[in-house]
């Protein structure tokens, strides 16, 4: 197996770890009645299993192939710090304004936006459609929260959880596909 293929498979495993964990978190956000609550729990379990499978793949390939691209570490860190700062500060403003029910909308939007600069950095163009889809989920959550009795957090939790889990599973499938 070539060094590039090994590096790509390891990166796909890491993607499954990160997005599986965050999918699990998003599935845990909304308060829902049965049977949706049971589906959210199942989604969380599947997301956790996806993250574990990604971790096992990544650990198995650790040290194999070409060395890590350290030049990408600094921009990656800056993007993630900016994401956390924007989400944290925005959440604080929303809470102070007594609009805390819209914190998941803001966080989902920020998460969606952060995939755009990450796509070229991680050499994964599919992160752009994922980012766009998360931004649409944020918009749908905002509109639903403002225009109906359905909470924005429910729309965001389900939507973001499904999207992140789907992408994590797709990364694993891509990693295990024959070369």
ZIPE-V536796 format. One line per field, one symbol per residue. psi: psi as a letter, one per 40 degrees, with the letter a starting at -180 (. if undefined). A space follows every 10 residues. Layout:
psi=???
This chain:
psi=hidddddddd dddddddddd dddddddedi hiiieddddd dddddddddd dddddddddd eheiaiiige dedddddddd dddddddddd ddddddeffd eedddddddd dddedddddd defgeedddd dddddddddd ddddddeaeh iddddddddd dddddddddd dddddehi.
